């Protein structure tokens, strides 16, 4: 799908403010409301805009300790990766999980009520049959930037 300057401006604005009204969005990109909203729907239908949501501060709502974890699997095949990825989907403490290249297989963000809780979770994983070879933990001491996410630079101007 080809994106023009109006599409790029829409994406840039919605990445910063997903709650903007139709009329304010149209005004910001210098189009009337109907064509502007048709573009938004087209971007949604094409899967470029995948959703809207609120960024929730877990620190403000829960007592939690964020820990980033590097995971290396024993075997590097689809069966082992699939088993690990399926397990991660069912663990509430895992707030993010990405497959990465170079040295490790996965990077996870775990938000646990305590370091002890985190360690018990990891211990359970190690004795289970999901094939973790090695892990490294990084306890978050300070959050520098968190949300809103979206394209860093898509402003066509």
N, C-alpha and C positions, 0 to 999 in steps of 0.2 A: 504494500500500500504506500502510495506516495503522499507525503505530508507537505502542505504548503505553509506559508508564514502564519496564516490564521490558525491552522491546526497546531502548529508549534506554540503559538501564544496561548491557545486554550490549554494545552498540556502544562505549560509553565505556570499559568494562573491556578489551575485546578490542583497542581502538585503542592502549591502553597496554601490554597484555601478551597478545599473541597465543598465547603458550605456556601460558596458565593451564589447569589441568586442568578437566575437566568438573565434578567435585565442588566444586572451589574456586569456579568461576564460579557454579554453582547456589547455593552458600552465600552468595556475595557479593550475589546479587540476591534471596535469600530465596525460592527455589523448589526443588523437588526436582530431581534430576538429569535424569530423562526429559523433563519439560515444558521445562526450561531448554534441553536439547540440541535438542529439537524446534524451539524458537524460533530457535536458531542455524542449524539446517538451513534453516528457512523464510527467514531473512535471507540466507543464501547462495543459495538457489534464486531469490530475488527480485532478485539482483544487487546487493544493498545491501552485503553483505560479498563483496568480489571476490577475496580471497586473503589469504594469510598469508606472512610472510617475515622474513628477518633484515636488519637495517640494517648494511651493511658499510662500514667506514671505509676509503675508498680511500687516504687519507693513510697509514694504518697498513699497508696491503698493497702499495701501489704508489708509486713516485716519480711524482707527477703534479702538474700545475699546473691548477687549475680556472679556467676563463674563462667568464664569461657574455657572450653575444653577442646583440645586437639585429640582426635581419635585416629588410630591407625589399625586397620583390620589385619588379621592373620593371613587371609586369602583375599585376592583381588579378582573376584569373579562375580557374575550377576547374582548367583544364589546367595553368597555371603552378604553382598551389598544390599540385596533385597530384604534379607532377614533383619539386618541392622536398621534399615530405613523404615521397615514396618514396625519394629519395636519402638523407635523414636516417636512415631506418630501417636502412640498410646501413652506417652509419658508426659503428664501435665507440666512437670517442672521444666521441660525443654521448650523454650520459647522461640528458638531459632535453630535451624540445622541446615548447613550447606555442604555440598560435596566440593572439595577443593583439589587443586593439582599441586604437586611438589611436596614430597616428604611425608605428608599426612593425607588421610582420606576425607575426613570430615572436621568441620568446625561447628561446635554447638554452643549456644548460650543457654545456661541452666540457671533458673531463678528458684533457689531453694530457701526455706525458712531459716536455715543455719548451715554452717560448714559441716557440722556433724551429719545433718540430713543429706547434704550433697554427697559426702563420703560414703554413707550407707547406700545411696543410689548407685554410685560407681561400683562399690563392692558387689552389689547384686548383679550388675551387668557383667562383672569379671567372672563370677562363678556360673553365670548362665551360659547358654550355648549360642551366643550371638557373635563370637569370634573376634573379640577385641585383643589385639596384640599389645598395644601400648597406648597410654593416654598421658596427656600433660594438662595440668589445671592452671588457670590464671584467675586469681581472685580480683574482682574489680574493686579498686580503691577510690576511684573518682570517675564520674561520667562527664565527658567533655562535650559530647553532642549526642542528642537523641531525637529522632523524628523532627519535623515531618520529613518523610522520605519522598523520593520522586526524582525525576531527571535533574541533574545538577545544573546543566546549562542547555536549555532548549529555547532560550529567548532569541528570536530571529532578528531583533533590532540591533 
